[in-house]
Amino acid sequence: MENPKEPPGDASSSGESASFGVPPVPVSWDEFDSAQWQSPILNLSSIESTYSGALADGCSSIVDEIAHLDRSANRQQAWRIERIDEARRLSEATLHGVQVLGSELSEAQQREMARRSLVAELACALRMPESTVVGMVTDAEALMHRLPATMAALREGDISYRHAQVLIDQTNTLAPEAALVLEEQALGYARTVTVAKLRVKTRRLRERLDPESISARAARSERDRCLCFEPADDGMAWLSLYTTAPEATSIYSAAREYAKAVKGSGDPRTLTQLTADVFTDAVSAGLSGDGDLVAHAHDTKTDAGIGVGGDPSPIVVPGPLRSGESGTRRGSGTAFGWIRPTVTVTVPALTLLGLTDEPAMLEGYGPIDPDTARALAGQSNTWYRMLTDPKTGAPIAFDSTTYRPTTAMKRYLRYIDGTCRFPGCNRAAQHCDLDHTKDHQFGGPTECENLSHLCPKHHRLKHQTTWRVEQRGGGLLEWTSPGGRTYVTEPEVLLTPPEPPPGNRASGQVTHPDPPTSARSPDSEQAPPF
């Protein structure tokens, strides 16, 4: 039993303090205010200011230890993958567990039965569903025999198993040579970005390497469109719509914009709750006949079509909208017929002219097929089109009848950044703040080279903690943590510098496309210091 007379901070607590990298604090019961000692864990309020540096070093060393443990876990995953694939090869070679009864099985069928037997045995040993184990065996085979560089990175602990799974998924449909090209280009990203950001990067790479036309794949996938219902706990359920990216993006953007308008009027619900309620009321009103959402249903998804509805006008849903505390009651509402969501589709100029099949980029989604992009580019009342230079990727024209420099800059940076620019954050740029990297109040100019998107959480983190960020040119941001670690984030779209004329090639000279001009007008979107 612990000695109640033993003062905190002497030998009995030194091990606990040392685990934080902080020397024990010598205090006596006479000096010690027992009201401050509320926890057996080190009470930071009792530490003298001279110990703050040691505490910071201790925290930093713990972060290093966690990162080391993570790398070790990645290596363990690699070892497990090797053993799983070895078990598969042995079972198929020896036909382990296969017993032929009745009609004979071909050699391929016997190997398949051996594989099924191994899957069943692993599932029992690991207490996992067989479907999960099938995925593990398939992944192991792909990493060991199709993606050797990815497996090597996993062995070194440089990437996680989830990163490796992204590369497996994105190379499944590629020829072996193309898969190796994608692997080589994507591994650099896999070592530095999150799984979600890696998926975005590899999807774009795959579209350029897949020999099958993106239009053909889009048409085939469109036939699988569906609406799915899945029960959840506590009286809730999931309703999932699988449809074309432009339609899904338009629906989501309209619901989100209307939810923002309702939120701005003082509604107590969160924006997430409001978006769900708006969508529910819109669909309910349309299907019940109370609204004008579905006046008549007709199929625009024929094989000859391109998957874009014939009427580009916004959704109109006169009907009730939830209101009240926590969104549990319904009140009056109008429609979101006045809501015109602004969604940007970025189209290479040669694609718009029909001269190439270079994929276009749909804001908030990624690559889409050229036919759909050309159709959307003609729907100027709903979609905002941005033409890009075929060589550099820089915008050629900003299509806006109400063009102002600040608006053009905002669209340009949304296109370039794509997401929040804090390391690991994947929040879409359209839901972020436009931040001055060098604060406006300290002379930071309102120029594209001094602006980037930060979500509200990381915007506050930048201004209210000792995290620091600097622009490094070319859209790169270098973040420095309170512990002194540095992290570099790239924009979602890396612009390729145009080649200078043959007579003007200067060694080391790089030119970049000109963004929209700086804006210092009174109607700038952000107020100082942001």
N, C-alpha and C positions, 0 to 999 in steps of 0.2 A: 504493500500500500504506500502511496506517495506520502512523504513527510510533510504535514501541513505547515511546519515551522520553517521549512526550507524556502528562502526568498527566491522569487523568480529572477532569472538572469545569471545564476551561478552555474556550477558544473552540470546540474540536472537539466538545464535548458540550453546548454551550449551546443549540443548536437542539433537541436531544433533550429537554433539561430544560424548555425553553420550551414544547414541545408539551404538557407536563403543567401549564403555568401556574406553574412553579417556577423561580426564578432559579438559575443554576449554583452549584454548591457548590465553593468554592476550597479544594483540598487539594493537598498535594505528595506525591511518592512516599514521603518519609520519614514523613509523617503518616498515610499511607493504608495500611490493612490489606488487602492483596491478597486475603486469604481471604474478605473481605466482598463483593468485587466478582465475583460469580458469573455475572452476566448483562450483556449490552450494554444492557439496559433499566435505567432508573433504579433504583438500589438504595435502597429507602426507609430501610433501617437506617442509612445513612450521612448522613441528613439531620438537621440540628440541629432541636431542638424549635421554634426560631423560624420554621422553614419550614413547620410543620404547617398553619398557617392558609392559606398560599399554596397548599399541596397540596390542601387541601379546596376552595378556590376553583377550582383547576384542574380537579378532579374534577367540580364542579358545572357548570363551563362546558362540559365534555365532554358531560355529560348534556343540557344545553341544545342543544348542536350535534346530538346524535343525534336529539332530538325535532324539531329543525328539518329534518333530513334526512328524517325520517319524513313530515313534512307535505309536503315537496317530492316524495317518492315518491307520495303520494296524489294530488297535482296531476298528476303524470305519468300516473298511471292514468286520471284524468279525461280528459286530452288523448288518450290512446290510445282510450278509449271513444268519444269524439267522432269520431275518424278511422275507427274500425271501423263506426260507424253511417252515416257519410257514404259509405263504400265500399259498404255494403249498399244504401243508397238509390240510388246511382249505378248499381250493377250491375242492380238491379231496373228502374230507369227506362230504361236503355239496352239491357237484355237482354244484357249483356256476357257473352261466352262461350257463348251459346246458339245452337245450330245445329239447326234443325228438319229432321228426316229422316223420310220416310214420312208417316204420319198427322199431321195438324196438331194442335198443342197449344193449349189455351185460353190466354187471357192470364194467368190465375192460375197455370197449369202452367208457362208460360214464366218467370214471375217466380220460381217455386220452383226451376226449373232454374238460373236465374241466381244465386240464393242458394246453391245447392249448389256451383256452380262457384266462387263466391267463397270458400266455406268450404274447399274443396279447395286453392285457391291460397294462402290464408292458412296452412293447416295445413302446407303444404310450406315456405313462407317462414319460418315460426316454429318449424318442427320439432316440431310438436305433433300429437296425435291429432285427427282430425276431430271426434270427440265433444266434446273440450274446446273447440274453436273454435266449434262450434255453441252451446255455453253462453255463450261470450263475445259472439257476435253477438246472441243472445237477450237477454242482460243489457244490452247497449248499447242495444238498441231500447227495453227497458223503462225504463231510466234517462233516455233522451233524450225519450221521448214519454209516459211514464206517471207517473214520479216526479221531477218537475222540482226539487223542493226537495232531494231526496237528491242529485241530480246537482250542484246548486249547492254543497252542503256538501262533496262530494268535490272539486270545483274549488278550493274554499278550503283544502283539506287538513285540514278539521276531522274527517273520518271516513275510514276505510280502505275499500278495495274490498270486503273481506270483510264489513264492516258494511253496506255498500250491498247486498250479495248477500242478507243476512238480510232486509232490507226488501223486496227483490224477491220472495223466496220466500214471505214471509208475506202479501203482498198479491196474489199470483197468482190466488187464488180469490175475491177481493172485487170488488164492483162499483166502478167508477171513483170514485164519490163516497166510498164507505167506505174505499177505498185511500188517498185523500188525507187522510182523517181519521186513519187509523192512522199515515201518514207524519208528519203534523204532531205527533202525540202522542209518537211514538217517536224522532224526531230528537234531542230533548233528551237522551234516554238514550244514543243512539248516539255523542254527542260525549264522553261521560264514562265509559262502561262497556265491558267487554270484549265480544267477539263472542258468547261463550257466554251471558253475562248478558243481552245484548240479545235473544238468541233467546228466552229465558224471558219477558222483558217483552212482546215482540211477539206471542208465542203467546197470552198472556192477553188482549191487546188484540184480537187477531183473533177469538177466541171470542165476544167481545161484539159484534163488528161483522159477522160472517158471517151472512147471512140464512138460510142453511141450518142446520137444527137440528144441534147437536153430536151428538145421539143418532143422527140419520140418517147423519152422516159416520162415526161410530164403528162403526155396523153395517156400512156399506159397506167400511170398511177392514179390519174383522175377517175378512171373507171372504178376505183376502189373507194370512192367517197362514201361516207356513212355517218350516222349519228348513233352513238353508243351510250348506254345507261349502265352505271355501276353503283350498286349500293355501298354506302359507307357507314361508319358508326354514328351513334347518337342522333338518329333520325335524319341524317344527311345522305346525300348521294352525289355522284359525279355525272355530268352530262358532257360528253366529248363529241365535238364536231370535227370530222376529217374532211376538209374541202380544199379548194385551191388557195394558194398563199395570198393572191390579191383579194379574194373574197374574205378570207379570214382576217386579214390585216385591216380591211375597210370596216368590217363589222366591229372589230375590237376597238379601232380608233374612234368610231362614232360613239360607241358606248362610253368610252373613256372620256371623250370631250364633253358629253352630256353630263357625266358624273362630276366632272370638274366644275361645270356651271352650277350644278345643284349644291356642291360642296361650298362654292363661293358665296352662296346665299345664307350660309350659317348652319347647314344641316349637320347634326352631331355625328353621323356615321362616318366611318373611314372611307377613303377613296376606293379601296378594294371592295368594301361592302356595297357602296353606291354603284360601282361598275357592275357587280353581279345583279343588283336589284334592277338597274336600268335594262340590262339584257333580258332578265326574266320577264319583266313587264312588257318589253317590246315584243318578245316572242309570244307570250300569253295573249296579248291584245291582238296580234296578227292572226294567230291560229283560232282564237275564239270568235273572230269576226267583229270584235269591238274596234279594231283599228284598220288601217289601210296598208298593212305590211304585206299581206299576201292576197291581193285582189284576185289573182289567177296564177296558178302554177303551170309553168311550162319548162320543158327540158332544153336548156342551152348547152348541154354537155354531150352533144352528138360527136361521133368520131370526126366529122368534118369541121366541128367548131374548134375554138381555141380556148375555151374555158372561161370566157369573160361574158357576163350577162349583157343583154342588149340594152338595158336601161342603166346608165351610170349615175342616175340621180340619187341623192341621199335617202336613207331609210326614213320613212314617215310612220310614226306610231302614235296617233292620238289615243290616250288611254291613261289609266291610273299609274301613279308612281309611288312607291313606298315612301312613307314619311313617319316621323316620330322617333322616340327613343329606341336606339339599337336596331332600327330598321324592322320593327316587328309589326307596325301598323301601316295601312295604306292610306294615302291622302290624295289630294288633287295633283294632277300633272298634265302636261300638254303633249309634247312630242319632241323628237329630235329631228324634225324636218328642217329646222333652221340650223342644225349642226352640219357643217361641211368639214369633215376631217381632212387634214392636210397630210397626205402620205407621199413621200418622194420616191419616184422610180428613176434610177440612174441608168441611162442608156448610152452605150458607146455610139458615137456619131455614125460609124459605118454600119452598125447593127440597125439603126433607125432607117438607114437608106436601103437596107436589105442586101448589103454587099458582104456581110460576114454573119456568122452565127454566134458571135461573142455573147455570153450571157449578160443580161442586165442585172442590176442589184435593186431589190425591193427593200426599202427602209424597214428595219425591225425584223427582217426575215433572212435575206441573203440572195443567192443567185436564182433567177427565173429565166424561162425560155424566151428567145427573141420574139416569137410571134405574140405572146402575151404582152411583152414589153412594148411592142409597137402599138398594140391596141390601147394599152393604158396611156401611152404618150399622147393619144388623140383625145383623151377624156380630160380636158384641161379644167373642167369645172369640179372635178373630184380629186384628180391626181396632179401632183406637181412634178414636172419632168425636168431632169437635169442632164444635159448632153455632156459627154466627156471626150477628151482628146484620145484617139485610139492608141497613141504612143505613150503619153504621160499619165493618163487617167485623170488629169485635171479638168475641172468644169470648163466647157466652152461657152455655154450660155445659161443664164438663170432665167427661166421662163416665168415671169411674174408681171402682171399688169400694174400692180401697186409696188413697183420696185423702189426700195430705199436701201442705202448701204447697210444699215444695221440688219435689216431683214435678210439681205443677201449673205452677209457674213454669218448669220445664224444658220442659214441653210447649208452654207459651205462647210461650216465646222461640224454640223450634225452629220453630214455625209462623210467627212474625213474621220472624225472621232468614233462614231458608231455607238460607243458606250461610255460610261463613266471612266475617266482616265486614271483612277486610283488602282494600284496593283491588285489584280484578282477580281475587281468588281465588274459585273456584267449587266448592270442596269442600263437600259437603252438611253441614248443621248436625249431623245425627245422628252424624257422624264427627269432630266438633270438640269442643274444650273450652269450658266455660262460664266466661268470664273476667270478673273484676271490673275494670271500666275504671279506677276509682280503687282501688288495691290495698287488700285487706282489712287488711293490716298497718298501713296508714296511715289507717285509719278509714273505708275505703270500705264502704258498707252492702251487704248482700245483698238488693238490690231490683232489680226488672226494669229500672229506669231507670239502674242501674249495672252491668248485666250484658249481655254479648254473646258470640256464638260466634266463637272463633278456632281454626283448625286448629293442630295441634301445632307446625308450622314457624313460623307467624306468631305463635303464642303465645310461643314462645321469642324471636322477633325483637322483640316488644314489651318483654320484660323484660330482654333482654341487649344491646340496642343503644339508640341515642338516637332511635329512632322514638317518637313520642308520639301519644296519642289522647285525645280528649275527647268526651263526650256533649253533643250540641247540642239535645236535645229532639226529640220526635216520632220517636225511633228513629234519628236521624241521628248518624253518627260522623264526626268531623273528625280526619284523620291528618296529622301533620306529619313530613316526612322529615328526615334529618340535614342535607340541603341547604337546608332551609327551605321546601320546596314543600308545599302543603296539598292534600289530597284528601278529598272528602266521599263517604261511602258510605251508601246507603239500605238499609233492611231490604227483604226480598223482598215483604212485604205492608205497604203504606202504609195506615194506618187513617184513615178519613174521620171528622173530628169530627162528632158529632151536632149538629143545629141546635137552638139554645135556643128555649124557648117565645117566641111573639111579644112578650110583655110584658117579657121578660128579655134582649133582644138588646143586649148592651153592645158598644160600638165596640172592635174589636181583641181582644175576649175570645174565647178558644178553649178548648173543653173536650175532654178526651180520655177514652177508655174506661179504666176502672180495671183494671189487670192484677191478677193474684193478689197477695195481701198479701206483704210481705217475710218472709224466713225467716232466723232466726238460731238455729235449732235445732242441737243437736250433730251431727245426721246430715246437715249440708249436704254437697252433692256435691263442692264444691271446697275444698281446704285453703288457708290463707294461704300465699303472698301472692296466689294466683290467685282 
